[in-house]
Every structure is written in structure tokens, then in C-alpha cells.
């Protein structure tokens, strides 16, 4: 039945749009046009002149677009004469030439050789007008002087770190720092340095740095960094320090998700039910407020919407499978400042095919007071079980807000955000031919492709949480993660602790949010009630049991 349905859908799906330079110029600037430029640059018939014109239309010049433009000869990148000059030659050059020739990565590489290090030391005075390079040389040429880090300041440390190879990053930071030095740098609350702290805390190859960080007293930071400082303290058996950091994360949080997560960890550490009571009052349907309501057997305070009332069966006034039509409509409606005019503009969206678009605008109108858990396009879908349906919609809601013509910055496509490289193999596995990338804007086809992939992942990874990680980060990423034996094994605070140690922030948060979606959708499908019915503790136990 499913294969027959897919064949029908494939026959009526979008034909591949012929892409020309005129077509690209006629479309609004943004990620959807970048995606079509990406396709255009891959066409054999695209000339260097056409590629250059297309390249100038790009909104976000990503590495893959730049590389394609280079391959087409659209970019005439002539290296500067100072690039690549030997160190010996640089001694006779001016500071501008030296700055061009020396990258941070080169400085760290050359400094390993005593002779090269001596030349670098002689070049350093010429670079006082280039403080980042000057400070990088100060740090690398004086490895035991930690004051050099303080003098450089957090923003410069972040710039240097991000420019290094992974091996150099380890050599740069994974050392026995004085905790006071780390506290001074971290308390600058520099966003780039905070980002590095969060990544390093979750990287098992920075154990020496993590230990020093656990002894630092950091009083000025953002909520996300405070939270992971708490996790790092916890991993070093500093539970009192961890609680302090979670408390700071709660107070600094400007979003309900982070606030509730911090409160939840204060509960885990203290086992004080007062924190569950706080969480049970949350108006955000996240994993932590769900846990609290289930534990306290209370009715959630958030407003879950599962239906938008009577909707027309007529097609909407715009093509839901056209990413440009959605981009134009979205910008037009969001530009309306008058509330009455805003609601009037939504009337044309009251159709079954555009219910997700309507919910998108209503959620913004009600400003997080309502949370939409809809099931558009379900009539033509085929699911083997309610669990399978719940998982498919949990993923779709997180991936695209159930919007069918969405294009991500990595060019994931459609309702289920299928990556372009997966379209052909998925089509082959489903017995389909002549499927184009633009067919992923057909919500029925995208839902079927995504569900196929979810079932494939479930065969190996079993648990919905693990499947969610793999859907976002890829199965190779998660297999590699599980080889680090501290993930999802029995121990204090598990599986919650492992859920906070996933090294990729996007995948870490994605798993937590999909899991909440899954619990809510499953409860809706089974009980048709806004009160959540779910065996949370039993499910948490299966996470550890289902570890591959």
C-alpha cells in the first residue's frame, strides 16, 4: 500500500524546475535562492561567466558554494605575493607583509622548531599594530606564562583558538591552567570565548583543561555557559559548585527551555520536590516540565493546540510546494504591524493544506502562549503504529514546524528536511525513479521519505532518543559517540547526564526537544487529551537498556 501511494505521489510531484540565470534573478534573495544557485553551479552547461553572475546573487557564501564557483572558474583568486614567504625572507619585509604571511596555524606550526621560533621572536616587535598576531606570538613563544592569556583577553583567545587545527587547539588549551586565570577570562563573558568553553567542556580530549575549569570561580557569564559549567563541576564531583552554576543559569535564562532545564538539575541534585512544583507551573512544553507534571500528577499549564477548527478543503491561494511563494508570503504577513490587519491576512490560510502555515503565524501572534501539535498531511500517510506516527511528527515539528517548502542553510529540504545526498538512495530503496530534489517540497513524499529513514534508523538504534540523535547528527556521529563508554551507561544522574554531554549543541538540544514532541504526540494519539499520559520513568530505563 505504501509503495503504491508513493508511486502515485511521485507521478504528481513537482517537475524539476529548469534553472536559468534569469530564473535566479527573478527570485528573492535568501536561502531558497542559494539552494537553486547551488544546483545551477553543478549543471555541466553553466559557463564561468554565468557562474560568476550567479555567485554575485548569493545571500550566504558558504564554503560549498565558494568551492563550486572556483571549480567553474568564476573566482579569480590571485594569492598575495607575501603569502607563503619563508620566515627568513619575512625578516626584511614590512609589518603588513608579515601579517599577511603569518596565519595563527602557521605560527603554532613554525614555533615547534627552535630556529623558526627565534625568527618569530624577532618578527614579533613589528606586529604591535596587529594585536591578535602579536598576542598569539606572545602565547606560543612563552608557553609557561599564563599572564599572556589574560593580556590577550578572551576575544583574542577565541580568535586564535578558532583558527587552529584540532591538534593545535588541544596544545593551546589542554594544559594545567591556574583556575584564577580561567576565571578572569571566562568572567569577561565574551560570546566567542563562551562558545569555546561550552565545546571544550563536552570534548573528552580536554580533560586537563576541564579539571582546571572545575576549580575556577566564574561569576559573570550567560545561561548556557553557566549550565555547562555546572555539568563540568558535576563530572568532577563538585556537586555544591554545580548547584551554584545551575542556579546562576536559571537566573540568567531569558528563555523558558533553559530556565526549566536549570531548575530540573537543581531538583536532581537536591531531590527537593519544590523544584518540581516550580517546573509544573511552566508554560513551555519541554522535557523537564513534562517530567515534573508526570511526577506530580498535575495538569500542565501550557496550552497545547491540536486542531485549528473547521478548515476548507479548497487549495490555498499560494503554492505550498514553492519555497519562494512561502518566503514572500511570510515576509509580507510578518511586516503587518496592526493586529486586526494581521489576523485578517491569515483568513486565506484556513485550509487543510496550509494549517501549518496558519499555526506559524498564530504562534507568533499569541507569543508563546499556545503550542501547536498538528498533524497536517496525515490523511494520505500510512503508519504501522501510533508510536511510528508520533515519531514522524515529532521529527517533522522540530525540523520544519511542519512547513513543506522549507530549505535549511545546509539545504535540507521540505517537511522532513531530507538532505540532498539522501534523496536518490531513499527513492531507490522505496522503488521510485525520476525523483528530483524539488520533490521533497511535496509534503506527502517528504513525510514518506522521512518515515522510511526513521524506520531504518530504528532497526539499529531502537530508542526514539537515539533515533533522533542519528536523524540530526547522522548515524556515524552517534556510533562514534557510543564508543566513548561513558555515554548512556548506568550511573548517578543517568540518562540525564549523558543527554547533556552530547558534544554537538544542535544535536544535544534536538534530541531533548524531539523527545518532548514524541511524548506529547503519543499522548494525543492515544488519549485525545491535553493531560499527558506517559510512563516517563519506564521510558528513561529503556534508554539505558536500548544502548546498542
C-alpha positions, 0 to 999 in steps of 0.5 A: 500500500505504501509503495503504491501511494508513493508511486502515485505521489511521485507521478504528481510531484513537482517537475524539476524546475529548469534553472536559468540565470534569469530564473535566479534573478527573478527570485528573492534573495535568501536561502531558497535562492542559494539552494537553486544557485547551488544546483545551477553551479553543478549543471555541466552547461553553466559557463564561468561567466554565468557562474560568476553572475550567479555567485554575485546573487548569493545571500550566504557564501558558504564554503560549498558554494565558494568551492563550486564557483572556483571549480567553474572558474568564476573566482579569480583568486590571485594569492598575495605575493607575501603569502607563503614567504619563508620566515627568513625572507619575512625578516626584511619585509614590512609589518603588513607583509608579515601579517599577511604571511603569518596565519595563527596555524602557521605560527603554532606550526613554525614555533615547534622548531627552535630556529623558526621560533627565534625568527618569530621572536624577532618578527614579533616587535613589528606586529604591535599594530596587529594585536591578535598576531602579536598576542598569539606570538606572545602565547606560543613563544612563552608557553609557561606564562599564563599572564599572556592569556589574560593580556590577550583577553578572551576575544583574542583567545577565541580568535586564535583558538578558532583558527587552529587545527584540532591538534593545535587547539588541544596544545593551546588549551589542554594544559594545567591552567591556574583556575584564577586565570580561567576565571578572569577570562571566562568572567569577561563573558565574551560570546566567542570565548563562551562558545569555546568553553561550552565545546571544550567542556563536552570534548573528552580530549580536554580533560586537563583543561576541564579539571582546571575549569572545575576549580575556577570561580566564574561569576559573570557569564550567560545561561548556557555557559553557566549550565555547562559549567555546572555539568563540568563541576558535576563530572568532577564531583563538585556537586555544591559548585554545580548547584551554584552554576545551575542556579546562576543559569536559571537566573540568567535564562531569558528563555523558558527551555533553559530556565526549566532545564536549570531548575530540573538539575537543581531538583536532581541534585537536591531531590527537593520536590519544590523544584518540581512544583516550580517546573509544573507551573511552566508554560513551555512544553519541554522535557523537564516540565513534562517530567515534573507534571508526570511526577506530580500528577498535575495538569500542565499549564501550557496550552497545547493546540491540536486542531485549528477548527473547521478548515476548507478543503479548497487549495490555498491561494499560494503554492505550498510546494514553492519555497519562494511563494512561502518566503514572500508570503511570510515576509509580507504577513510578518511586516503587518504591524496592526493586529486586526490587519494581521489576523485578517491576512491569515483568513486565506490560510484556513485550509487543510493544506496550509494549517501549518502555515496558519499555526506559524503565524498564530504562534507568533501572534499569541507569543508563546502562549499556545503550542501547536501539535498538528498533524497536517498531511496525515490523511494520505500517510500510512503508519504501522503504529501510533508510536511510528506516527508520533515519531514522524511528527515529532521529527517533522515539528522540530525540523520544519514546524511542519512547513513543506517548502522549507530549505535549511542553510545546509539545504535540507529540504521540505517537511522532513528536511531530507538532505540532498545526498539522501534523496536518490538512495531513499527513492531507490530503496522505496522503488521510485525513479525520476525523483528530483530534489524539488520533490521533497517540497511535496509534503506527502513524499517528504513525510514518506521519505522521512518515515522510511529513514526513521524506520531504518534508523530504528532497526539499529538504534531502537530508542526514539532518543537515539533515533533522533540523535542519528536523524540530526547528527547522522548515524556515524556521529552517534556510533562514534559517540557510543564508543566513548563508554561513558555515554548512556551507561548506568550511573548517578544522574543517568540518562540525564547526564549523558543527554547533556554531554552530547558534544554537538549543541544542535544535536544535544538540544534536538534530541531533548526537544524531539523527545518532548514532541514524541511524548506529547504526540503519543499522548494525543494519539492515544488519549485525545487529551491535553493531560499527558499520559506517559510512563516517563520513568519506564521510558528513561530505563529503556534508554539505558537498556536500548544502548546498542 
